[in-house]
């Protein structure tokens, strides 16, 4: 995908950078490879940099065919999540130097999976569900039971790594559990079923206490 030549104000000197798209989104497709043109520096003297987490500008090193510079354009072939970040183009000519930047966001489709998908747990035992998420960006991950929001509380713990812990499982805990991941643009969920196994026997009624004398018959 190419951004093309951006519009130029009339009051700026020829050869300097006038406008570069400030935010660019490229969706990463699982089954297709696309090339990403990050912008154009209209000058014979230019250089592309990538701004790292420390705020330092690091020169982009061309490594064809995946990373290359063509007529002032920086082209990334088959983008990955690692390509996301802030890029800067510095242009020099007889008039001076100008810098412009482009922010690249890579979107990968969201997915969520729960393991185990079916679990049978005896009453008063502990159950664990592990949610594995994929995609980018991920804004929130939450748990639901039978389609209703599940919060940490008595007998319910949400552990780091998207792990759900159900302590001392009771019959009311049986049902469908969902792991829901979203980012404001799309959402995905995984589901699993908790079945209840054996429970300790419980006496519903007992015999009354009686005091008898020798010779009486007990029925």
C-alpha positions as a LaTeX table, in Angstrom:
\begin{tabular}{lrrr}
\hline
Residue & $x$ (\AA) & $y$ (\AA) & $z$ (\AA) \\
\hline
Unk1 & 0.00 & 0.00 & 0.00 \\
Unk2 & 1.43 & 3.38 & $-1.00$ \\
Unk3 & 0.54 & 6.74 & 0.54 \\
Unk4 & 1.41 & 8.58 & $-2.65$ \\
Unk5 & 2.69 & 12.13 & $-2.81$ \\
Unk6 & 1.14 & 14.36 & $-0.12$ \\
Unk7 & $-0.18$ & 17.88 & $-0.89$ \\
Unk8 & 2.40 & 20.73 & $-0.65$ \\
Unk9 & 1.76 & 24.32 & 0.62 \\
Unk10 & 2.88 & 26.98 & $-1.85$ \\
Unk11 & 4.96 & 29.00 & 0.64 \\
Unk12 & 7.56 & 26.26 & 1.34 \\
Unk13 & 10.80 & 25.77 & $-0.55$ \\
Unk14 & 10.95 & 23.02 & $-3.19$ \\
Unk15 & 12.51 & 19.77 & $-2.04$ \\
Unk16 & 11.52 & 20.05 & 1.68 \\
Unk17 & 8.98 & 17.74 & 3.30 \\
Unk18 & 5.59 & 19.35 & 3.49 \\
Unk19 & 3.23 & 16.76 & 4.92 \\
Unk20 & 3.35 & 13.12 & 5.97 \\
Unk21 & 0.44 & 11.09 & 7.20 \\
Unk22 & 0.68 & 11.18 & 11.01 \\
Unk23 & $-0.97$ & 7.92 & 11.85 \\
Unk24 & $-1.05$ & 4.80 & 9.75 \\
Unk25 & $-2.68$ & 1.48 & 10.43 \\
Unk26 & $-1.82$ & $-1.71$ & 8.64 \\
Unk27 & $-3.73$ & $-4.89$ & 9.39 \\
Unk28 & $-1.64$ & $-7.99$ & 9.50 \\
Unk29 & $-3.31$ & $-10.80$ & 7.58 \\
Unk30 & $-2.53$ & $-14.38$ & 8.54 \\
Unk31 & $-2.74$ & $-15.82$ & 5.07 \\
Unk32 & $-1.53$ & $-12.90$ & 2.94 \\
Unk33 & 1.61 & $-10.81$ & 2.77 \\
Unk34 & 1.36 & $-7.10$ & 2.11 \\
Unk35 & 3.89 & $-4.38$ & 1.66 \\
Unk36 & 3.66 & $-1.19$ & 3.73 \\
Unk37 & 4.87 & 2.17 & 2.38 \\
Unk38 & 5.48 & 4.43 & 5.38 \\
Unk39 & 5.74 & 7.75 & 3.55 \\
Unk40 & 7.71 & 9.81 & 1.04 \\
Unk41 & 10.60 & 12.26 & 1.53 \\
Unk42 & 10.84 & 14.35 & $-1.62$ \\
Unk43 & 14.54 & 15.16 & $-1.58$ \\
Unk44 & 17.70 & 13.47 & $-2.85$ \\
Unk45 & 19.15 & 13.77 & 0.69 \\
Unk46 & 17.04 & 11.89 & 3.20 \\
Unk47 & 17.32 & 9.29 & 5.94 \\
Unk48 & 14.80 & 7.18 & 7.84 \\
Unk49 & 14.99 & 6.57 & 11.59 \\
Unk50 & 13.03 & 4.51 & 14.08 \\
Unk51 & 12.44 & 5.95 & 17.55 \\
Unk52 & 13.10 & 3.36 & 20.26 \\
Unk53 & 11.53 & 3.11 & 23.73 \\
Unk54 & 14.23 & 5.36 & 25.19 \\
Unk55 & 13.34 & 8.09 & 22.69 \\
Unk56 & 16.53 & 7.65 & 20.67 \\
Unk57 & 16.42 & 7.87 & 16.87 \\
Unk58 & 18.04 & 4.77 & 15.39 \\
Unk59 & 18.78 & 4.68 & 11.63 \\
Unk60 & 16.72 & 2.13 & 9.72 \\
Unk61 & 19.01 & $-0.35$ & 8.01 \\
Unk62 & 17.74 & $-1.65$ & 4.67 \\
Unk63 & 17.61 & $-5.44$ & 4.38 \\
Unk64 & 16.00 & $-6.28$ & 1.02 \\
Unk65 & 13.61 & $-7.58$ & 0.11 \\
Unk66 & 11.71 & $-7.08$ & 3.38 \\
Unk67 & 13.02 & $-3.62$ & 4.30 \\
Unk68 & 14.07 & $-1.25$ & 1.55 \\
Unk69 & 14.17 & 2.42 & 0.61 \\
Unk70 & 12.84 & 3.30 & $-2.83$ \\
Unk71 & 12.88 & 6.89 & $-4.16$ \\
Unk72 & 12.50 & 8.39 & $-0.71$ \\
Unk73 & 9.99 & 5.79 & 0.51 \\
Unk74 & 10.60 & 3.34 & 3.31 \\
Unk75 & 8.90 & 0.05 & 2.42 \\
Unk76 & 8.31 & $-2.83$ & 4.84 \\
Unk77 & 7.35 & $-6.11$ & 3.21 \\
Unk78 & 5.13 & $-8.59$ & 5.10 \\
Unk79 & 4.79 & $-6.48$ & 8.25 \\
Unk80 & 4.80 & $-8.08$ & 11.71 \\
Unk81 & 3.94 & $-6.83$ & 15.20 \\
Unk82 & 7.63 & $-6.01$ & 15.71 \\
Unk83 & 7.37 & $-3.33$ & 12.98 \\
Unk84 & 4.94 & $-1.20$ & 15.02 \\
Unk85 & 6.33 & 2.07 & 16.35 \\
Unk86 & 7.33 & 5.63 & 15.51 \\
Unk87 & 9.33 & 6.30 & 12.34 \\
Unk88 & 10.98 & 9.59 & 11.40 \\
Unk89 & 12.23 & 10.90 & 8.06 \\
Unk90 & 14.96 & 13.57 & 8.06 \\
Unk91 & 15.41 & 15.60 & 4.85 \\
Unk92 & 18.30 & 17.92 & 3.98 \\
Unk93 & 18.64 & 20.37 & 1.08 \\
Unk94 & 20.12 & 23.78 & 0.38 \\
Unk95 & 17.30 & 25.46 & 2.32 \\
Unk96 & 17.76 & 23.48 & 5.54 \\
Unk97 & 16.66 & 20.38 & 7.38 \\
Unk98 & 13.16 & 19.17 & 8.16 \\
Unk99 & 11.88 & 16.14 & 10.06 \\
Unk100 & 8.50 & 14.45 & 10.02 \\
Unk101 & 7.27 & 11.33 & 11.79 \\
Unk102 & 4.78 & 8.56 & 11.15 \\
Unk103 & 3.24 & 6.32 & 13.79 \\
Unk104 & 2.63 & 2.76 & 12.61 \\
Unk105 & 0.12 & 0.53 & 14.40 \\
Unk106 & $-0.10$ & $-3.14$ & 13.44 \\
Unk107 & $-3.44$ & $-4.83$ & 14.08 \\
Unk108 & $-3.57$ & $-8.62$ & 14.35 \\
Unk109 & $-6.92$ & $-10.45$ & 14.66 \\
Unk110 & $-7.97$ & $-11.26$ & 18.22 \\
Unk111 & $-8.53$ & $-14.82$ & 19.42 \\
Unk112 & $-9.10$ & $-16.50$ & 22.79 \\
Unk113 & $-8.89$ & $-20.14$ & 23.88 \\
Unk114 & $-9.66$ & $-21.78$ & 27.24 \\
Unk115 & $-8.10$ & $-24.99$ & 28.49 \\
Unk116 & $-9.34$ & $-27.42$ & 29.48 \\
Unk117 & $-12.48$ & $-27.00$ & 27.39 \\
Unk118 & $-14.39$ & $-29.55$ & 29.45 \\
Unk119 & $-13.59$ & $-30.16$ & 33.11 \\
Unk120 & $-15.27$ & $-32.42$ & 35.65 \\
Unk121 & $-14.61$ & $-31.50$ & 39.27 \\
Unk122 & $-15.96$ & $-33.07$ & 42.44 \\
Unk123 & $-17.79$ & $-30.86$ & 44.91 \\
Unk124 & $-15.46$ & $-29.07$ & 47.39 \\
Unk125 & $-12.50$ & $-29.48$ & 45.01 \\
Unk126 & $-10.66$ & $-26.68$ & 43.17 \\
Unk127 & $-11.00$ & $-25.97$ & 39.43 \\
Unk128 & $-8.67$ & $-23.99$ & 37.16 \\
Unk129 & $-9.28$ & $-22.52$ & 33.70 \\
Unk130 & $-6.46$ & $-21.00$ & 31.64 \\
Unk131 & $-7.23$ & $-18.44$ & 28.91 \\
Unk132 & $-4.73$ & $-17.98$ & 26.07 \\
Unk133 & $-5.16$ & $-14.83$ & 23.97 \\
Unk134 & $-3.74$ & $-13.81$ & 20.59 \\
Unk135 & $-3.79$ & $-10.64$ & 18.50 \\
Unk136 & $-2.90$ & $-6.97$ & 18.94 \\
Unk137 & $-3.72$ & $-4.62$ & 20.47 \\
Unk138 & $-5.45$ & $-6.16$ & 23.51 \\
Unk139 & $-7.19$ & $-3.63$ & 25.73 \\
Unk140 & $-9.10$ & $-5.82$ & 28.15 \\
Unk141 & $-9.52$ & $-9.48$ & 29.10 \\
Unk142 & $-12.47$ & $-10.51$ & 31.27 \\
Unk143 & $-14.24$ & $-13.66$ & 32.47 \\
Unk144 & $-17.93$ & $-14.50$ & 32.19 \\
Unk145 & $-20.10$ & $-17.33$ & 33.47 \\
Unk146 & $-23.15$ & $-18.26$ & 31.42 \\
Unk147 & $-22.83$ & $-14.90$ & 29.62 \\
Unk148 & $-22.68$ & $-12.78$ & 32.81 \\
Unk149 & $-19.68$ & $-10.84$ & 34.09 \\
Unk150 & $-17.62$ & $-12.79$ & 36.62 \\
Unk151 & $-15.74$ & $-10.86$ & 39.29 \\
Unk152 & $-13.20$ & $-11.94$ & 41.88 \\
Unk153 & $-14.82$ & $-12.67$ & 45.20 \\
Unk154 & $-15.71$ & $-15.49$ & 47.54 \\
Unk155 & $-14.38$ & $-18.69$ & 46.02 \\
Unk156 & $-13.39$ & $-16.93$ & 42.74 \\
Unk157 & $-9.86$ & $-15.75$ & 41.96 \\
Unk158 & $-8.55$ & $-14.21$ & 38.74 \\
Unk159 & $-4.81$ & $-14.87$ & 38.70 \\
Unk160 & $-2.05$ & $-13.34$ & 36.54 \\
Unk161 & $-1.81$ & $-14.80$ & 33.05 \\
Unk162 & $-5.61$ & $-14.89$ & 32.65 \\
Unk163 & $-6.08$ & $-17.89$ & 34.96 \\
Unk164 & $-9.44$ & $-18.44$ & 36.67 \\
Unk165 & $-9.42$ & $-20.33$ & 40.00 \\
Unk166 & $-12.63$ & $-21.67$ & 41.52 \\
Unk167 & $-12.04$ & $-22.79$ & 45.08 \\
Unk168 & $-14.26$ & $-25.33$ & 46.87 \\
Unk169 & $-16.55$ & $-25.87$ & 43.87 \\
Unk170 & $-20.26$ & $-26.13$ & 44.64 \\
Unk171 & $-23.15$ & $-27.27$ & 42.48 \\
Unk172 & $-24.03$ & $-23.67$ & 41.60 \\
Unk173 & $-20.59$ & $-23.28$ & 39.99 \\
Unk174 & $-21.35$ & $-25.69$ & 37.17 \\
Unk175 & $-21.94$ & $-24.18$ & 33.71 \\
Unk176 & $-20.24$ & $-22.42$ & 30.81 \\
Unk177 & $-17.27$ & $-20.11$ & 31.38 \\
Unk178 & $-16.09$ & $-17.58$ & 28.78 \\
Unk179 & $-12.86$ & $-15.62$ & 28.37 \\
Unk180 & $-13.56$ & $-12.35$ & 26.52 \\
Unk181 & $-10.80$ & $-10.23$ & 24.90 \\
Unk182 & $-11.44$ & $-6.89$ & 23.16 \\
Unk183 & $-9.69$ & $-3.75$ & 21.95 \\
Unk184 & $-12.51$ & $-1.38$ & 21.03 \\
Unk185 & $-12.51$ & $-2.41$ & 17.38 \\
Unk186 & $-13.11$ & $-6.13$ & 17.63 \\
Unk187 & $-13.63$ & $-8.85$ & 20.22 \\
Unk188 & $-13.18$ & $-12.59$ & 20.58 \\
Unk189 & $-14.02$ & $-15.19$ & 23.17 \\
Unk190 & $-13.21$ & $-18.73$ & 24.18 \\
Unk191 & $-15.51$ & $-20.99$ & 26.19 \\
Unk192 & $-15.28$ & $-24.02$ & 28.46 \\
Unk193 & $-17.69$ & $-26.23$ & 30.39 \\
Unk194 & $-17.43$ & $-27.05$ & 34.11 \\
Unk195 & $-19.21$ & $-30.25$ & 35.09 \\
Unk196 & $-19.84$ & $-31.36$ & 38.66 \\
Unk197 & $-18.64$ & $-34.79$ & 39.69 \\
Unk198 & $-19.29$ & $-36.71$ & 42.87 \\
Unk199 & $-20.34$ & $-35.09$ & 46.13 \\
Unk200 & $-19.97$ & $-36.38$ & 49.66 \\
Unk201 & $-23.10$ & $-38.24$ & 50.83 \\
Unk202 & $-25.54$ & $-36.18$ & 52.88 \\
Unk203 & $-28.19$ & $-37.54$ & 55.29 \\
Unk204 & $-31.52$ & $-35.89$ & 54.71 \\
Unk205 & $-33.11$ & $-37.35$ & 57.85 \\
Unk206 & $-31.94$ & $-39.17$ & 60.99 \\
Unk207 & $-33.59$ & $-41.23$ & 63.69 \\
Unk208 & $-34.54$ & $-39.46$ & 66.91 \\
Unk209 & $-32.64$ & $-40.27$ & 70.06 \\
Unk210 & $-34.53$ & $-42.64$ & 72.37 \\
Unk211 & $-33.87$ & $-43.98$ & 75.83 \\
Unk212 & $-35.18$ & $-47.53$ & 76.30 \\
Unk213 & $-35.35$ & $-49.94$ & 79.17 \\
Unk214 & $-34.11$ & $-53.53$ & 78.96 \\
Unk215 & $-36.61$ & $-55.83$ & 77.27 \\
Unk216 & $-38.04$ & $-53.28$ & 74.80 \\
Unk217 & $-37.94$ & $-53.99$ & 71.08 \\
Unk218 & $-36.33$ & $-51.45$ & 68.71 \\
Unk219 & $-37.82$ & $-51.22$ & 65.19 \\
\hline
\end{tabular}
